[in-house]
Amino acid sequence: SSSAATPSASSSAAPAPAAVVIPEQIANLNYFEFVFGDILGQGAFSTVQYAKKIHRGVMPSKWKEYAIKVMEKAVIARQNYQPNVDREIAMMNALSHPNITRLIGVCESEKFLYLVLEYAAKGDLHSFITRMGSIELSSARVLASEIINALEAIHSRGIVFGDLKPENVLVHSNGHIKLADFGSARYESEISPGERLEGTAEYMAPEVVKGGQQTRMADLWALGCVIYQMLAGRPPVWSEFVEQKRARDDLFGKIVRFSDTTPAHDKFPASFPEEAKPLLLALLHPDPSQRLGAGGFSQIKSHPFFAGIVFDELHLHAGPKLT
Ligand code: ADE
């Protein structure tokens, strides 16, 4: 019932605007301004859809592209999800960073709530890893650096991102990364003891798996998993089970074993780049107080792996080449 998507020609180019829009879905969105297109992503409480908006007063008329997160108000109310939506909006409004998807506006119709987001045309990092098998070290280093810049901005506002994974690392048309989806993010000070944010099992830190406190350090474990996955083509732990509950239990056991009992030399597949291993062992440290970054982001940025990277100037250059 919430779909306004129309089929579009399958190509890697940006989807064409839908020929028909469903009026109810755009009731308050300046009726004829947004034209919805393909579904870009789907969550438990939302659907993210591609949309184009005509810019009037520009000759010739120009379209601007957006990703619109559509949420059904009845679902939000039924699931007591409103505080999460309010929090997501407040957090995104507080963040203005070249490596984070910007929240451009919020609109509503009678039945739906719309978060209008900056559009990242090249899709997510997970698709790149799948397509390419793995990512070349020099590109992975730059991508990792941009993720670090985004995390630093997030943590500096007291926020734990909570769901860092390749699916939430989007690639902009200029090749730079944009971290997306604050649906799991929380203010660190508001996370109760033993509370677990709604993250993805593969990327959960061992202290979180064990029921300890989830802090910003859990995001740095996930950062280690994402860098590992770029280089190896798969995260440090994965499960063959398809049933969610079994996969989760399986993964949790594997995370604890990987963290606490697997010797360092067995933590990587053959042919894993030697140069990246010390960084990953430091980010995937079992003890969050000893994990790289516990003493601040300068610890991560000054790690030898990032020698030559000027973190403050990355956005001034072209993004890494991914083909
Ligand atoms: N999928 C989810 N959010 C997106 C965005 N902002 N741009 C492109 N695809 C997305």
Boltz pocket constraint, residues with backbone or C-beta under 6 A from the ligand:
constraints:
  - pocket:
      binder: B
      contacts: [[A, 40], [A, 41], [A, 48], [A, 67], [A, 101], [A, 117], [A, 118], [A, 119], [A, 120], [A, 121], [A, 123], [A, 170], [A, 180]]
      max_distance: 6.0
